[in-house]
Structure formats: C-alpha cells, structure tokens
Amino acid sequence: MNTQTTSKSLPVLRGELALLLAVTINSFGVVLMLFSGTGISAISSVPYAFSCVFPAVTLGTWTYIFQGLLVLALMILRKKFVPQYLFSFVVGFVFGELLDVHEMWINILPASIGWRVVYFVVSYILLCIGIALSNRCQMPIVPTDLFPRELSQITSITYPKIKISFDVICLAVTALLTGIGLGHIKGLGIGTVVAAFTMGKGVGIAGEWMDRHMAFTSFLSARQE
C-alpha cells in the first residue's frame, strides 16, 4: 500500500517520450563506444561482425536482421504469436537506421586518446540509462533490449544474470565470426569486455534510481487499465 501511494506521488514520464529518448540514446551510445576505440557494445557486436565480414550490407541493416531473429526466438520460446513483438521489430528498424545516421557524422569528433576514454565512459553511462528507460517505458522496445528482459520473465532468472550472459554470448559469436571471416578478431576491445560483464548491473542501478524518482505511463498501459 505504501509503495502504491509513493508511486502515485512520483512525477510521471510518458512512455512514448521515454522510448524515443531510449532509442536515440542507445543508438548514439553504441556508435560512440565503437568510435572510442575500446570496442563496440555487446548488444551490437554480432551485427557489427556481420557488417565487417559482409560489408555490402550496412551496420544498421544487419542490426535489424539480427533483431528480427531475436524476436522470432522469443516467439518460439513463448510458443505463441505475440503481436507486441512485431512492434518491437519496428522500433528496432528505427534504431538500426539511427546507427547509420550517427556513423555518418561521428568522425567529426576529436579522436585523441584522452577524448576516447571520455567517449567510452559517456557511452557506457548512456547505454545503462537508455536500456533502463527501455525496460520501464511500457512500450514496445528494441529487440536487443527486449530479449534479455523477456527471457528473464520466461526463465525466472534475474535480469542482471540474463543480461550479462546474453552479452557474453554475443561477444563469443562476434569473436568467432570475425576470426573466421577476417582472419582476426575485430570490434572487441577492453571496453566491450568490461561493458559485457558489468552493464547488467549498471542497468539495474540506473533502473533503481528511476524507480525512486519517476513513474511511467503510456497509451498501452492506459488501455490495460
């Protein structure tokens, strides 16, 4: 009862706005982490590997192909057709297009070593915030964010454990793809590894802060009520 009263007294953020912020923040965070030279984020490492091995297709296109496979995997695990997952794929398409947009201008940023450290820290924080927003916006979200959240619900395993496991598997697939396809591992760096093993916890911390300071509503949650 106290929790319910407290949540009603919190400032309310529209889920539609939260989703827009999350997609914008996450797409920029992914490209900024790659530009930092510390390696790409785990959630985009698999499509990045495909874009390196098969460069005729852009990173954005490979991203929503990968996301489509994640949506299909969730439906198989649920053993039913879930319409909301298709809306998630649409959001993933926008996310993929934004990746290509950010890649077109990111090279104007200074590229000294000091700045690259700053880029990694900023991108890490942005991704933690963006994923936490996605998990709370009560809207269809990018499949790479949706997959660990839904898998956590399906398996009853805590989100941080699922998120870390998912990221580590993505890194292993990336290493295998680029190692075989290019003859050397590409896209993975110290930043990628650090993020993969810690970002699940970082998202949890960001989410707990949001839960204490704001509530979320959307047209979908209003319809459910």
RODOFI-175316 format. One line per 2 residues: number of its first residue (from 1); for each residue x, y, z of N, C-alpha, C. Coordinates in nm, 2 decimals. Example, Ala and Ser with C-alpha at 12.3 -4.5 7.8 and 13.67 -1.06 7.14 Angstrom:
2
1	1.32:-0.57:0.78:1.23:-0.45:0.78:1.32:-0.33:0.78; 1.28:-0.22:0.71:1.37:-0.11:0.71:1.29:0.00:0.79 .
//
This chain:
225
1	0.08:-0.12:0.00:0.00:0.00:0.00:0.09:0.13:0.00; 0.19:0.13:0.08:0.28:0.24:0.09:0.35:0.26:-0.04 .
3	0.39:0.15:-0.10:0.46:0.15:-0.23:0.37:0.21:-0.34; 0.24:0.17:-0.34:0.15:0.22:-0.43:0.13:0.37:-0.42 .
5	0.11:0.41:-0.30:0.10:0.56:-0.27:0.22:0.64:-0.32; 0.34:0.58:-0.28:0.46:0.65:-0.32:0.47:0.66:-0.47 .
7	0.44:0.56:-0.55:0.45:0.56:-0.69:0.35:0.66:-0.75; 0.24:0.68:-0.69:0.14:0.77:-0.74:0.19:0.92:-0.72 .
9	0.27:0.94:-0.62:0.32:1.07:-0.59:0.44:1.11:-0.67; 0.50:1.02:-0.75:0.62:1.05:-0.83:0.58:1.12:-0.96 .
11	0.67:1.20:-1.01:0.65:1.26:-1.14:0.63:1.15:-1.24; 0.54:1.17:-1.34:0.51:1.07:-1.44:0.57:1.11:-1.57 .
13	0.64:1.02:-1.63:0.70:1.05:-1.76:0.63:0.96:-1.87; 0.59:1.02:-1.98:0.52:0.95:-2.08:0.61:0.84:-2.14 .
15	0.56:0.72:-2.15:0.63:0.61:-2.20:0.68:0.63:-2.35; 0.59:0.70:-2.42:0.62:0.73:-2.56:0.75:0.81:-2.57 .
17	0.76:0.92:-2.49:0.88:1.00:-2.48:1.00:0.92:-2.43; 0.98:0.84:-2.33:1.09:0.76:-2.28:1.14:0.66:-2.38 .
19	1.05:0.61:-2.47:1.10:0.52:-2.57:1.18:0.60:-2.68; 1.13:0.71:-2.71:1.21:0.80:-2.81:1.34:0.83:-2.76 .
21	1.35:0.87:-2.63:1.48:0.90:-2.57:1.57:0.78:-2.56; 1.51:0.66:-2.53:1.59:0.54:-2.52:1.65:0.50:-2.65 .
23	1.57:0.51:-2.76:1.62:0.47:-2.89:1.73:0.57:-2.94; 1.71:0.69:-2.91:1.81:0.80:-2.95:1.94:0.78:-2.87 .
25	1.93:0.76:-2.74:2.04:0.75:-2.65:2.12:0.62:-2.68; 2.05:0.51:-2.70:2.12:0.38:-2.72:2.19:0.38:-2.85 .
27	2.13:0.43:-2.96:2.19:0.43:-3.09:2.32:0.51:-3.09; 2.31:0.63:-3.02:2.43:0.71:-3.01:2.53:0.65:-2.93 .
29	2.49:0.59:-2.82:2.59:0.52:-2.73:2.66:0.41:-2.79; 2.59:0.33:-2.88:2.66:0.22:-2.95:2.77:0.27:-3.04 .
31	2.73:0.37:-3.12:2.83:0.43:-3.22:2.94:0.50:-3.14; 2.91:0.57:-3.04:3.02:0.64:-2.96:3.12:0.54:-2.90 .
33	3.07:0.43:-2.85:3.15:0.33:-2.79:3.25:0.27:-2.89; 3.19:0.25:-3.01:3.28:0.20:-3.12:3.38:0.30:-3.16 .
35	3.34:0.43:-3.17:3.43:0.53:-3.20:3.54:0.55:-3.10; 3.51:0.52:-2.97:3.61:0.54:-2.87:3.73:0.44:-2.89 .
37	3.72:0.34:-2.97:3.83:0.25:-2.99:3.84:0.14:-2.89; 3.75:0.14:-2.79:3.76:0.04:-2.69:3.67:-0.09:-2.73 .
39	3.61:-0.08:-2.85:3.53:-0.19:-2.89:3.38:-0.15:-2.89; 3.30:-0.22:-2.97:3.16:-0.20:-2.98:3.09:-0.26:-2.86 .
41	2.97:-0.21:-2.83:2.89:-0.26:-2.72:2.85:-0.40:-2.76; 2.83:-0.49:-2.66:2.79:-0.63:-2.68:2.66:-0.64:-2.76 .
43	2.56:-0.56:-2.73:2.43:-0.57:-2.80:2.44:-0.55:-2.95; 2.54:-0.48:-3.00:2.56:-0.45:-3.14:2.68:-0.53:-3.20 .
45	2.75:-0.61:-3.12:2.87:-0.67:-3.17:2.84:-0.77:-3.28; 2.73:-0.85:-3.26:2.70:-0.95:-3.36:2.67:-0.89:-3.50 .
47	2.58:-0.79:-3.51:2.56:-0.73:-3.64:2.68:-0.66:-3.69; 2.76:-0.60:-3.60:2.88:-0.53:-3.64:2.98:-0.63:-3.71 .
49	2.99:-0.75:-3.65:3.07:-0.86:-3.71:3.03:-0.89:-3.85; 2.90:-0.91:-3.86:2.84:-0.94:-4.00:2.87:-0.83:-4.10 .
51	2.86:-0.70:-4.05:2.89:-0.59:-4.14:3.04:-0.58:-4.18; 3.12:-0.63:-4.09:3.27:-0.64:-4.13:3.30:-0.75:-4.23 .
53	3.23:-0.87:-4.20:3.26:-0.98:-4.29:3.18:-0.97:-4.42; 3.06:-0.91:-4.42:2.98:-0.89:-4.54:2.95:-0.74:-4.55 .
55	3.05:-0.66:-4.59:3.04:-0.51:-4.59:2.94:-0.45:-4.69; 2.89:-0.53:-4.78:2.79:-0.48:-4.88:2.66:-0.44:-4.81 .
57	2.64:-0.49:-4.69:2.52:-0.45:-4.61:2.56:-0.37:-4.49; 2.49:-0.26:-4.46:2.53:-0.17:-4.36:2.51:-0.22:-4.22 .
59	2.58:-0.16:-4.12:2.56:-0.20:-3.98:2.41:-0.19:-3.94; 2.34:-0.08:-3.98:2.20:-0.07:-3.95:2.12:-0.18:-4.00 .
61	2.14:-0.22:-4.12:2.06:-0.33:-4.18:2.09:-0.46:-4.11; 2.22:-0.49:-4.09:2.25:-0.61:-4.01:2.18:-0.61:-3.87 .
63	2.17:-0.49:-3.82:2.12:-0.48:-3.68:1.97:-0.52:-3.68; 1.89:-0.47:-3.77:1.75:-0.51:-3.76:1.73:-0.65:-3.82 .
65	1.82:-0.71:-3.90:1.81:-0.85:-3.93:1.83:-0.94:-3.80; 1.94:-0.90:-3.73:1.97:-0.97:-3.60:1.85:-0.96:-3.50 .
67	1.79:-0.84:-3.50:1.68:-0.81:-3.41:1.56:-0.89:-3.45; 1.54:-0.91:-3.57:1.43:-0.99:-3.62:1.44:-1.14:-3.58 .
69	1.57:-1.19:-3.58:1.59:-1.32:-3.53:1.57:-1.34:-3.38; 1.60:-1.23:-3.30:1.57:-1.23:-3.16:1.42:-1.24:-3.13 .
71	1.35:-1.16:-3.21:1.20:-1.16:-3.19:1.14:-1.30:-3.23; 1.19:-1.36:-3.33:1.15:-1.49:-3.37:1.18:-1.59:-3.26 .
73	1.30:-1.58:-3.20:1.34:-1.67:-3.09:1.25:-1.66:-2.97; 1.21:-1.53:-2.94:1.12:-1.51:-2.82:0.98:-1.58:-2.85 .
75	0.93:-1.57:-2.97:0.80:-1.63:-3.00:0.81:-1.78:-2.99; 0.92:-1.83:-3.03:0.94:-1.98:-3.02:0.94:-2.02:-2.88 .
77	1.01:-1.94:-2.79:1.02:-1.97:-2.65:0.88:-1.96:-2.58; 0.81:-1.86:-2.63:0.67:-1.84:-2.58:0.57:-1.94:-2.63 .
79	0.61:-2.00:-2.74:0.52:-2.10:-2.81:0.39:-2.04:-2.86; 0.40:-1.91:-2.89:0.28:-1.84:-2.94:0.32:-1.71:-3.02 .
81	0.23:-1.67:-3.10:0.25:-1.54:-3.17:0.22:-1.42:-3.08; 0.31:-1.33:-3.07:0.30:-1.22:-2.98:0.30:-1.09:-3.06 .
83	0.19:-1.03:-3.09:0.18:-0.91:-3.17:0.28:-0.79:-3.13; 0.29:-0.78:-2.99:0.37:-0.67:-2.94:0.52:-0.68:-2.99 .
85	0.56:-0.81:-3.01:0.70:-0.83:-3.05:0.72:-0.77:-3.19; 0.62:-0.77:-3.28:0.63:-0.72:-3.41:0.65:-0.56:-3.40 .
87	0.58:-0.50:-3.31:0.60:-0.36:-3.29:0.74:-0.33:-3.24; 0.79:-0.42:-3.16:0.93:-0.41:-3.12:1.03:-0.41:-3.23 .
89	1.00:-0.49:-3.33:1.09:-0.50:-3.45:1.08:-0.37:-3.53; 0.97:-0.30:-3.53:0.96:-0.17:-3.60:1.05:-0.07:-3.52 .
91	1.05:-0.07:-3.39:1.13:0.01:-3.31:1.28:-0.02:-3.34; 1.31:-0.15:-3.35:1.44:-0.19:-3.39:1.49:-0.14:-3.52 .
93	1.40:-0.14:-3.62:1.43:-0.08:-3.75:1.47:0.06:-3.74; 1.40:0.14:-3.66:1.44:0.28:-3.64:1.57:0.29:-3.58 .
95	1.60:0.21:-3.48:1.72:0.20:-3.41:1.84:0.18:-3.51; 1.82:0.08:-3.60:1.92:0.05:-3.70:1.95:0.16:-3.79 .
97	1.84:0.23:-3.83:1.86:0.35:-3.92:1.94:0.46:-3.85; 1.91:0.48:-3.72:1.98:0.58:-3.64:2.13:0.55:-3.63 .
99	2.16:0.42:-3.62:2.30:0.38:-3.61:2.37:0.43:-3.74; 2.31:0.41:-3.85:2.37:0.46:-3.98:2.39:0.61:-3.98 .
101	2.29:0.68:-3.93:2.29:0.83:-3.92:2.41:0.87:-3.84; 2.42:0.82:-3.72:2.53:0.86:-3.63:2.67:0.82:-3.69 .
103	2.68:0.71:-3.76:2.80:0.68:-3.82:2.85:0.78:-3.93; 2.75:0.85:-3.99:2.79:0.94:-4.09:2.85:1.07:-4.04 .
105	2.83:1.11:-3.91:2.88:1.23:-3.86:2.98:1.21:-3.75; 2.99:1.09:-3.69:3.07:1.07:-3.57:3.22:1.11:-3.58 .
107	3.27:1.10:-3.71:3.41:1.12:-3.73:3.45:1.27:-3.72; 3.36:1.36:-3.70:3.39:1.50:-3.68:3.44:1.52:-3.54 .
109	3.42:1.43:-3.45:3.47:1.44:-3.31:3.62:1.43:-3.30; 3.68:1.50:-3.20:3.83:1.48:-3.18:3.85:1.33:-3.14 .
111	3.97:1.28:-3.18:4.00:1.14:-3.16:4.13:1.11:-3.08; 4.17:1.21:-3.00:4.29:1.18:-2.92:4.25:1.08:-2.81 .
113	4.36:1.02:-2.75:4.34:0.92:-2.65:4.25:0.96:-2.53; 4.28:1.08:-2.48:4.20:1.14:-2.37:4.06:1.14:-2.40 .
115	4.02:1.19:-2.52:3.88:1.20:-2.56:3.82:1.07:-2.57; 3.90:0.97:-2.62:3.84:0.83:-2.64:3.80:0.77:-2.51 .
117	3.88:0.80:-2.40:3.85:0.75:-2.27:3.71:0.81:-2.23; 3.70:0.94:-2.25:3.58:1.01:-2.22:3.46:0.95:-2.30 .
119	3.48:0.92:-2.43:3.37:0.87:-2.51:3.32:0.73:-2.45; 3.42:0.65:-2.41:3.38:0.52:-2.35:3.30:0.54:-2.23 .
121	3.34:0.62:-2.14:3.27:0.64:-2.01:3.13:0.70:-2.04; 3.12:0.80:-2.13:2.99:0.86:-2.16:2.90:0.75:-2.23 .
123	2.95:0.68:-2.32:2.87:0.58:-2.39:2.82:0.47:-2.30; 2.91:0.43:-2.20:2.87:0.33:-2.11:2.75:0.38:-2.02 .
125	2.76:0.50:-1.97:2.65:0.56:-1.89:2.53:0.57:-1.97; 2.54:0.62:-2.09:2.42:0.64:-2.18:2.35:0.51:-2.21 .
127	2.42:0.41:-2.23:2.36:0.28:-2.26:2.29:0.22:-2.14; 2.35:0.24:-2.02:2.28:0.19:-1.90:2.15:0.27:-1.88 .
129	2.16:0.40:-1.90:2.03:0.48:-1.88:1.93:0.45:-1.99; 1.98:0.43:-2.11:1.89:0.40:-2.22:1.82:0.27:-2.21 .
131	1.89:0.17:-2.17:1.83:0.03:-2.15:1.74:0.03:-2.03; 1.77:0.10:-1.92:1.68:0.11:-1.81:1.55:0.18:-1.85 .
133	1.56:0.29:-1.93:1.44:0.36:-1.98:1.36:0.26:-2.06; 1.42:0.19:-2.15:1.35:0.09:-2.23:1.27:-0.01:-2.15 .
135	1.33:-0.06:-2.05:1.27:-0.16:-1.96:1.15:-0.11:-1.89; 1.13:0.03:-1.88:1.03:0.09:-1.80:0.92:0.17:-1.88 .
137	0.95:0.19:-2.01:0.86:0.28:-2.08:0.72:0.23:-2.11; 0.70:0.10:-2.09:0.57:0.03:-2.11:0.52:0.05:-2.26 .
139	0.63:0.04:-2.34:0.60:0.04:-2.49:0.69:-0.07:-2.55; 0.66:-0.11:-2.68:0.74:-0.20:-2.75:0.88:-0.14:-2.76 .
141	0.99:-0.22:-2.73:1.12:-0.17:-2.72:1.21:-0.24:-2.82; 1.33:-0.19:-2.84:1.43:-0.25:-2.93:1.45:-0.40:-2.89 .
143	1.45:-0.49:-2.99:1.46:-0.63:-2.96:1.58:-0.67:-2.88; 1.70:-0.60:-2.90:1.81:-0.64:-2.82:1.80:-0.60:-2.67 .
145	1.71:-0.51:-2.64:1.67:-0.48:-2.50:1.56:-0.57:-2.46; 1.47:-0.60:-2.55:1.35:-0.68:-2.52:1.39:-0.82:-2.48 .
147	1.49:-0.88:-2.56:1.52:-1.02:-2.55:1.56:-1.06:-2.40; 1.66:-0.99:-2.34:1.70:-1.03:-2.21:1.59:-1.00:-2.11 .
149	1.51:-0.90:-2.12:1.40:-0.87:-2.03:1.30:-0.98:-2.04; 1.26:-1.02:-2.16:1.16:-1.12:-2.17:1.21:-1.26:-2.13 .
151	1.34:-1.29:-2.16:1.39:-1.41:-2.13:1.40:-1.43:-1.98; 1.43:-1.32:-1.91:1.43:-1.32:-1.76:1.29:-1.36:-1.71 .
153	1.18:-1.31:-1.77:1.05:-1.34:-1.73:1.02:-1.49:-1.76; 1.06:-1.53:-1.88:1.03:-1.67:-1.92:1.10:-1.77:-1.83 .
155	1.23:-1.74:-1.79:1.31:-1.84:-1.72:1.31:-1.82:-1.57; 1.25:-1.70:-1.53:1.25:-1.66:-1.38:1.39:-1.64:-1.33 .
157	1.49:-1.61:-1.42:1.63:-1.58:-1.38:1.64:-1.43:-1.37; 1.71:-1.38:-1.27:1.72:-1.23:-1.26:1.77:-1.16:-1.38 .
159	1.72:-1.04:-1.40:1.76:-0.97:-1.53:1.91:-0.95:-1.54; 1.98:-0.90:-1.43:2.13:-0.89:-1.45:2.20:-1.01:-1.49 .
161	2.16:-1.13:-1.44:2.23:-1.25:-1.48:2.20:-1.28:-1.63; 2.08:-1.26:-1.67:2.04:-1.29:-1.81:2.11:-1.19:-1.90 .
163	2.12:-1.06:-1.86:2.18:-0.96:-1.94:2.33:-0.99:-1.96; 2.40:-1.02:-1.86:2.54:-1.05:-1.86:2.57:-1.17:-1.95 .
165	2.49:-1.28:-1.93:2.50:-1.40:-2.01:2.48:-1.37:-2.16; 2.38:-1.29:-2.19:2.34:-1.26:-2.33:2.46:-1.18:-2.39 .
167	2.51:-1.08:-2.32:2.62:-1.00:-2.37:2.75:-1.09:-2.40; 2.78:-1.18:-2.30:2.90:-1.26:-2.32:2.88:-1.35:-2.44 .
169	2.76:-1.41:-2.46:2.74:-1.49:-2.58:2.76:-1.41:-2.70; 2.71:-1.29:-2.71:2.72:-1.20:-2.82:2.87:-1.18:-2.85 .
171	2.95:-1.16:-2.75:3.10:-1.14:-2.77:3.16:-1.27:-2.83; 3.12:-1.38:-2.78:3.18:-1.51:-2.83:3.15:-1.53:-2.98 .
173	3.02:-1.50:-3.01:2.98:-1.51:-3.15:3.06:-1.41:-3.24; 3.07:-1.29:-3.19:3.15:-1.19:-3.27:3.29:-1.23:-3.29 .
175	3.36:-1.28:-3.19:3.49:-1.33:-3.20:3.50:-1.44:-3.30; 3.41:-1.53:-3.30:3.41:-1.65:-3.39:3.39:-1.60:-3.53 .
177	3.29:-1.51:-3.55:3.26:-1.46:-3.69:3.38:-1.39:-3.75; 3.43:-1.29:-3.68:3.54:-1.21:-3.73:3.67:-1.29:-3.74 .
179	3.69:-1.38:-3.65:3.81:-1.46:-3.65:3.81:-1.55:-3.77; 3.70:-1.61:-3.81:3.69:-1.70:-3.92:3.68:-1.62:-4.05 .
181	3.60:-1.51:-4.05:3.57:-1.44:-4.17:3.68:-1.34:-4.21; 3.75:-1.29:-4.11:3.85:-1.19:-4.14:4.00:-1.23:-4.11 .
183	4.01:-1.34:-4.04:4.14:-1.39:-4.00:4.19:-1.33:-3.87; 4.11:-1.24:-3.82:4.15:-1.18:-3.69:4.02:-1.13:-3.62 .
185	4.03:-1.11:-3.49:3.91:-1.07:-3.42:3.90:-0.91:-3.43; 3.78:-0.87:-3.46:3.76:-0.72:-3.49:3.64:-0.67:-3.41 .
187	3.65:-0.55:-3.36:3.54:-0.49:-3.29:3.53:-0.51:-3.14; 3.61:-0.60:-3.09:3.61:-0.63:-2.95:3.73:-0.57:-2.88 .
189	3.71:-0.50:-2.77:3.82:-0.44:-2.70:3.80:-0.45:-2.55; 3.88:-0.38:-2.48:3.87:-0.39:-2.33:3.74:-0.33:-2.29 .
191	3.69:-0.22:-2.36:3.57:-0.16:-2.32:3.45:-0.26:-2.34; 3.45:-0.33:-2.45:3.35:-0.43:-2.48:3.34:-0.53:-2.37 .
193	3.45:-0.58:-2.33:3.46:-0.69:-2.23:3.41:-0.63:-2.09; 3.46:-0.51:-2.06:3.41:-0.45:-1.93:3.26:-0.43:-1.93 .
195	3.21:-0.38:-2.04:3.07:-0.35:-2.05:2.99:-0.48:-2.04; 3.03:-0.58:-2.11:2.96:-0.71:-2.11:2.94:-0.77:-1.98 .
197	3.05:-0.76:-1.89:3.04:-0.82:-1.76:2.99:-0.73:-1.65; 2.96:-0.61:-1.68:2.92:-0.52:-1.58:2.79:-0.44:-1.61 .
199	2.75:-0.43:-1.74:2.64:-0.34:-1.78:2.51:-0.39:-1.72; 2.49:-0.52:-1.71:2.37:-0.57:-1.65:2.35:-0.51:-1.51 .
201	2.45:-0.50:-1.43:2.45:-0.44:-1.30:2.43:-0.29:-1.31; 2.49:-0.22:-1.41:2.48:-0.08:-1.43:2.34:-0.04:-1.47 .
203	2.27:-0.13:-1.56:2.13:-0.10:-1.59:2.04:-0.12:-1.47; 2.07:-0.21:-1.38:2.00:-0.23:-1.26:2.01:-0.11:-1.17 .
205	2.12:-0.05:-1.16:2.14:0.07:-1.07:2.07:0.18:-1.13; 2.08:0.20:-1.26:2.00:0.31:-1.33:1.85:0.30:-1.31 .
207	1.81:0.17:-1.32:1.67:0.14:-1.31:1.61:0.17:-1.17; 1.69:0.13:-1.07:1.65:0.15:-0.93:1.64:0.30:-0.90 .
209	1.73:0.38:-0.96:1.73:0.52:-0.94:1.60:0.58:-1.00; 1.57:0.53:-1.12:1.44:0.58:-1.19:1.32:0.54:-1.11 .
211	1.32:0.42:-1.05:1.20:0.38:-0.98:1.18:0.46:-0.86; 1.28:0.52:-0.80:1.27:0.61:-0.68:1.23:0.75:-0.72 .
213	1.25:0.79:-0.84:1.23:0.93:-0.88:1.12:0.96:-0.98; 1.07:0.85:-1.05:0.97:0.88:-1.15:0.89:0.75:-1.18 .
215	0.77:0.77:-1.24:0.69:0.67:-1.28:0.66:0.68:-1.43; 0.61:0.58:-1.50:0.59:0.58:-1.64:0.45:0.54:-1.68 .
217	0.40:0.60:-1.78:0.27:0.56:-1.83:0.27:0.58:-1.98; 0.19:0.50:-2.05:0.18:0.52:-2.20:0.03:0.48:-2.24 .
219	0.00:0.50:-2.37:-0.13:0.47:-2.41:-0.16:0.32:-2.40; -0.06:0.24:-2.40:-0.08:0.09:-2.39:-0.11:0.06:-2.24 .
221	-0.04:0.12:-2.15:-0.07:0.09:-2.00:-0.21:0.15:-1.97; -0.25:0.26:-2.03:-0.38:0.32:-2.00:-0.49:0.23:-2.06 .
223	-0.47:0.16:-2.17:-0.57:0.07:-2.23:-0.58:-0.05:-2.14; -0.47:-0.10:-2.08:-0.47:-0.22:-2.00:-0.55:-0.19:-1.87 .
225	-0.54:-0.07:-1.82:-0.62:-0.03:-1.70:-0.77:-0.03:-1.73 .
//
